[in-house]
């Protein structure tokens, strides 16, 4: 493991150094584009290159499509570094196919996906395969899912793979609905398979808990049948992911963990950095940098390449509105406003009316807005430049977690499992304490 740790440290060192070099870019918040004159913060060579560029050309470069545009060497070097040092995002995970497929009936399989949105269908189907593979390899027949919501994942693991499951959810309404969906599936299953096959399967256990510390997890009241088990976190928000990793490290009963990160901007100092090694580096990540790391870079670049800017122009509208608010009253800076989806025929006035629905403000001066909105392409370009660094930020956060596990002698891997075009946070971290 020592050579692997050396390699991880090398990547972390180089990545942190580059992120600190471009901290000025990462920390720019798009809504402050006009208020703080972000364009003039770019190096002169970048301004000269990007001032009149069609955002589509920038999308071509990021998607490795040919382009005749001349870019600054400093920018090309940055793009090359990010692509070479970031964790790969194209799905490569291959299931062992050693599944215990309890319910071999297509109509019943469809029941697992009822009431589930398309993105979630994609995630729970693949995550269930990963968890089942790791559980079997670890000699575990039970798993605990934290932030289980309506129980879609534990339902598939219980009724399709025969694993004992516990779903931990803080919202009691979701827990009650999860129990109803369990019964609905069992009722439907009786029409298609032998009733003995259904009644012999472990029904998911759904619990209500609001988690705030790893010690609190030790006191969870679980059935006596839940001994050696694995932990699951499918997009746990903010500090919940790091909390689960800490619990996994200190809990002898937990034999493996499968974790997919989410909402990095909500991390506190307890959630990043985690490893002693990264704590010793100049590794600070601002809210703005962690927030940009949660965006969907693949779908964004695809819109750039297609010249589909309608959804992207909303950033310019928001930045123009911010200037109007600040000019009207500096105390209104960064006021919470309604999210508005841009449409082809939307005017700035109609956008502002909807966006400001929560604020009680008098008539404001919008005389600067026309010239601001004429620069919408620059807003899109600057946002894209920040997005270039997003995979690097996520890489540092995930490698910090991986190194934390390795510091505690735990074998850990990170695999891109989900299609990033469907589920942008697509890496599954797999940690195991025992091998068979």
N, C-alpha and C positions, 0 to 999 in steps of 0.2 A: 504493500500500500504506500510505502514511502516514496517511490518513484512517481506514483500517481499524484500524491500530494504535492510533490515538487512541480509537476506539470500544471496542476491547478493553481498553485501560487504564482507561477510565471504568467499565466493568463490573467489572473487577478491583478498582478502588479502592472502589467502593460495597459490593461483596461482602465484601471483607476487613474493612471497617469494621463491617459487621453481624455477621460471625462473631466478631470480637473483642468486640463488645458482649455477645453471647450465649455467650461462651466458658465462662462458669460452668455453662450448661446442657449444652453439648456435652461438657464434660469429666466429666459425671456418668456413672459406670459402673453399670449396672443391678444388678449383684450387690451393690453397696454401699448399696442403697436404705435398708435398715433400720439397717445399721451406722453410716452417716453421716447418717441422718435427712434424706434428700433432699427429702422433701415440704416441710419447713420452709424450704428454700432458694428456693422459688418466691416471686415477688412476692405480696403479700397478695391483690390482686385476682384473680390466677390461682388461688390456693388456694381462694378463695371460689367461683369459677366451676367448678372442676374437681373439688372434693372429693367430690361426689355424682353427677357426670355419668356417664351410660352411655357407655362407649367408642364405641358405635355412632354416637352423635351427633357425636363428634369425627371419626369416619370419614366421615360425611356431609359435613361442612365441607370436609375435605381433598379429597374427590372432587367438590366443587362441587354436591352435592345440597342441596335446600332444607332448612332447619332453623329452628325458632322459638327456639332457645336463644340467650341473650344472652352474647356473648363480650367480654372486655376489648378495648378499642380497640388497645392495644399488641400483643395477640396477633393480632388481625385484620390489623394493619398488617404484622406480621412474615410472616404467611402470604401476603399480597399481594406483598410484596417478593420472597420466595423464588420464587414462581411467575413473576414478571415478569423476574427477573434470572437464573434458572437456565437452563442449556441445555435446550432442548425435548427431551422424552423419547419423544414419539410418533413412530414410524417414518415418515420422509418420503422415504427414498432411492429413486430410480427408476433402474433399470438402463438402460443405453443400448440394450440388446437387440442390440448388434452383436457377438454371441457367435460364436465359432468352435465350433459344436457338433459335435465330431468323431464322437461315438458317438450316433447318433440312434436309440436303441433303449430302450424303457421298461424292459425286463427288465434290461438292462445298467445303466441309470441307478440302478435299485434296489440294484445291487451296491455303489454308492458309500456307501449308507446302511446296509449290513449291518454288524452289530456296533457300531452307533452309537446312543447313547441319544437320546431325543426332543429334549432341549435342544440337544445337539450337532448333531443333524440340522438343526435350524432355523438354527444359527449357521453351519455350514460351507456350507450351500446359499447363504445370502445373502452370506457373506464371499467365497465363490468368485466370485460375480457381480461384487462390488465390485472385487476384485483383478484380474479379467480386464478389466473396463472401464478401470481405471487403467493397467494394463500396456499395453493396446492404444493408449490415448491418449498414453502416454509413450514409445512405440516400443520397448518391452522385450518380450523373449520368454522371460525367465527370472525366477524369484522364489526367495527364500530364506525359509523359514518357521522362526522361532525358537521352540522349545518345541513341536515338531511332534507329540509324543506318538506315537500309533499311525499317524500319517501320513494321516488321513482327508482333511484339506484339500488337501495336496499331491497326493494321489491323484486327487482330483476335478479339480484344476487341470491335471494332466498328461494324464490319460486322457480327460477330457471337453472340455478347452479347448486341449490341445496345447502348453501352456507347459512349458518346462524348469523343473524344481523341485528344490530341495535342502531337506531337512528336518533341522534341527539339534535334537538331543534329548540331555539329559544322562543319561538312564537307558538303558543298553544293552539291557535286556530289552524295552523298548518299541520300540527300533529294530529288533531282530530280529523282533519280531512284525509290525512295519510292513512289512518286506520279505516276510514270508510272506503278508500280506494283498494285497500287490501281485501276487504270483504267483497267488494264488487268484482275483483279479479277471481276470487275463489268461487263466487257464485257462477260466473261465466265459465270457469274452467270445468265445472261439473258437467257441462254440456258436451265437452269434447274429449275428456280423458277420464280414466278410471278414478272414481272418487277416492280410492285408497291411496293413489299416487299423490293426490292433493293434500289429504289430511295428514299424510306422513311427513310433509315438508314443513320446515320451521317457519312459522309466521314471524314477520319482522316485529321487533319490539321498538316502540316509539316513546321517547322520553323528552320531557321539557326541562331544559337547563340553560341558564345564561352563564357562559364560561368567561372567567376573567384571569385565571391563573392555572398553572400546571398542577399545583398542589390540590386544587379543587377537583381536578379530574380523578385524582387518586381515591376520592371519597364517593365516586359514582356508585350507586346501588345497582348492580347487574345480577342477572340470574346466575345460579350456580353452574349452569352449563357453559357460561362464557369464561373460559380460562385463558389459554394461550390464544391470542387474537391479533388481528391486524387493525390498523387505523386508516381511515379514509378521510380525505378532505378535498372535495371537488369545488374549487374556487372559494375557499373560505376567505372572508373579507378581512383586510388589514392584518392586525396582530394575531388573529386566530390561527393562521398558518404557522408562524413561529411558535406560538403556544403549544400547538400539537407536536411540533418537533421536540420541544423541551420535554413534554410529557413522555414522548416515545423514548427519549434517551434515558429517563429516570425510572420508567415503568418496566419491571422485569417480565411482566405478563405479555406486554406488547412485543410481538415478534417481527412485525414489518409495518411499514407505512407507505401509503400511496397518496401523494399530495400534489395538487395543482394550484399554483399561486393566483392571486387576484388582488385588485385594489391596493397596489403598492403605495399610492399617495396617502393611504390611511395608516401606514406604518409609523410607529413611534420609535423612540430610541431602544425600546425593549424588543422591537421586531427587526431592526436593522441598525448597525451590523450585529450578527449573532456570534460569529466565530471570533476567537481571541486573535487570530492572525489579522483579520480585516479590521478589527478594532484598533490595531496598532498602526494602521495606515491613515493617510489623509483622504478619507473615503466618504465625506459628507455628500449626501444627495438631497437637494432641496425638494420641497413639495412639488414645484413645477416640473422638475426632472423626473420624479417618480410618477407624476400624473401623465406625462407624455409617454412613459413606458407602458401604459395601459391601453394605448390606442391601437387601432387595427391598421398596421402599416401596409399589409398586402392589399386590402380592399381600397385603401386610400390611393396607393400607387396605381392600382388598376383604373381608378377613376381618372387619374392624371393622364394615363396612357390613352384612354378613350376620349379625352377632351371633355369629360363630363364634370363640369365645374359647379353645377347648380348647388349641390350640397356643400361645396367647399367655400362658396362666396359668403356663407353665413358668418364665417370668421371675420371678414371685412365689415359686415354689418355690425357685429358685436363690438369690434374695435372702434368703429365710427361712433356708435352709441356711447361708448365709454368716454370718449372725448367730450361729447355733448353733456353727459352727466357731470363730469369733473369741472367743465367750464361753468356749468350752472351752479354747482355747489361741490367743492372739494371733498366734503364729508360723504358724498354719494359714491365715491370711488369704490369699486368692487362690490357694489350693492347686489344682493341676490335678485336676479330677474328670471322671468319665465323662459324656458327653452323653446326656441322657435325653429321649425324646419323650413329651410328656404325653398321657395317655389319659383318657377320661371317668371311669373308676372308679379312677384312681390316687390313692392316699393319699400324704401327705407322708412317712410312714414307708417305704412301698415305694419312693418316689422316692429317698429318702436312702440306702436300702440299696444300690440300683443305682449311684447317683452316687458313693458313697464306696467303691466296690469296689477302687479303686487305693490307698486310704489305710488305714493301720493305726491306727485310733483306737478308744479304749475307749468305753463307753456315755456319751452326752452328754445334757445337759439340753435338752429341747425344749419346755419349758413356755411360752416366749414365741411359739412357732410358731403356735399357734391364733389369737392376736390379730394376728400379722403376716399370716397367710394371709387373714384377713378383709379385709385392705386390698389384695387382689390387683388390684382395678380401678385403684387409684392407681398401682400399679407399671406397669400397662399404659398408663395415661394419660401418665405421665412418660416412658416409653419412646417413646410416640407423639410427644410434644412434641420430643424430641431428633431423631426421625426427620423431623420437619418441616424441619429444617435440613440434612439429609443431601444433598439435591440441590445445595445451595449449596456445600457442602464439595467435592463432586465437580467442580462448575463451576470453582472456583478452581484445583484441581489440573490439570484439563484445559486451562484457559485459560493457565495458567503454561507448560504444554508447548507450546501453540500459539504463545504469544508468544516463547518460546525459538526456535522455528523461524523466526518472522518476523524476529527480531533477526539471524538469519543469512541473511536475504534469500530465504527459501524460502516459496513459496506454500503455505498450509496451510488446511484446512477440517475441520470436525467435523460429522459427520452421525449422527443417531439412525437406525440401520439395523435392529437386531433389535427384536422385540416385547418391551417391558420386562417384561411379565407372564411371559414365558418366560425371557428373559435380561436380568436387571436392569442389568448393565454393558453397555449397548447402543450406546454411541457409538463410531464408527469415525473415527479421526483419519487424514486423508489429506494427505500432503505430497508435493509434486512439484518437481523441479528443472528439468524441461524440458517444453516445450509443443509440440504439433504440430497 
